[in-house]
Amino acid sequence: MLSLTTPAKAQSLIASHVRDRRVNLGLTQAGLAARADIPLPTLRRFEQQGLVSLEGLLKILAVVGGLDEIIKALEVSQSEFSTIEDVLKTQEKPKRKKGWRT
């Protein structure tokens, strides 16, 4: 899937959204770092530069919310087609059940 968002822009947006969630919860950086069991400098670097390990991000999301949404967003969706025959069947015109001429 093609995306126009660059990884750098995504890092910045994710860090900004997490910071907004932290502020809305009324947590200080120190409070979130303690609850997420990550070092305070790690949280600060994440909020300022968007740099954090995957484990650190998941710990932060477990506190501020969004962990389940990330997991759901990464699920593989099932294709409606399992074989080429399924694809070809959808291209066939449906059989008419009623006449159209009077």
N, C-alpha and C positions, 0 to 999 in steps of 0.2 A: 504494500500500500504506500502510495506516495504522500509525503507530507511536506508542506512548505515551511514548517517550523524547524529551525536548526537546533542541534543539540545544545548549543550555548544558550539560545533563547529559551529552550525548554527548561534548562537548569535554572535560569533566572526566574522564569514564571513559577516553577515549582517551589523554589525558595520563597518567593514573594507570597504565594498562596499559603504556605505553611506558616510563615510569619504572621499573616493576617489571622489564621486560625488560632495561633498561640495568643495573640492580643485579644481576640474575641472571647477566649476562655479566661482571660485575665491573668495569664501566666507570665512570669518574668522569664528571661532566658535561663537564669539559674534554676528556676522552678521546673521548667520543661526539661532541662538537661538532667536534673536529679530524677524526675519521674521516668524519663526515657532511659536512664542508666547509661548516659553517654557523657563524656567530658564537656564542660562548658566551652572550651575553645573550639571543639568540634562543632557544636551548635552555632557558635558565632561565625565560624568560617562558612558553614552551610548557608546561614541567613545572608551573609555579606557577598559570598562568591558562588554559592550554589554547589560547593564541593562537599561531598559526604559519601561514605561507603553505602552500599546497598543495605547492609545490616543496620547502619545508623539511621538511614531514611525510614526503614521499616519500624524501627523502635520509636522514632519520632511520630510516625503516622499512627502507631498503636495508641499514642497518648492524645494527639490532637484530632484524630479521626481521619478516615480516608484509606485505611489499610484494606478493608473489605472491597472498596471501590477499585483499588489498584489490582487486586487479585481478580476481580470480576472482569475488568477491562482487558486483562491479558489472557482470558480463557479463549480457547480455540472454538470458533463457531462452527457448527456442523453445516456442511454444504447440503443443499436440497437435492443434489445429484450424487449418486454413488457410482454410477456406471455411465458409459456413453449412451447406452440405450435409454436411460432416464432423460438425458438431454434431448435426444432425438424425439422422444414421445411428447415433450413439451412443444416441439415445433409443429406437430401434427394439428390440423384444424379439428376442433371438437365436432362431434356428430350432432346434427340438428335433431331436435326432438319435435319441432313443429314446422309446418310449411310456412313459406313466406309469400307465396303467390295466392291470389284470390281467383 
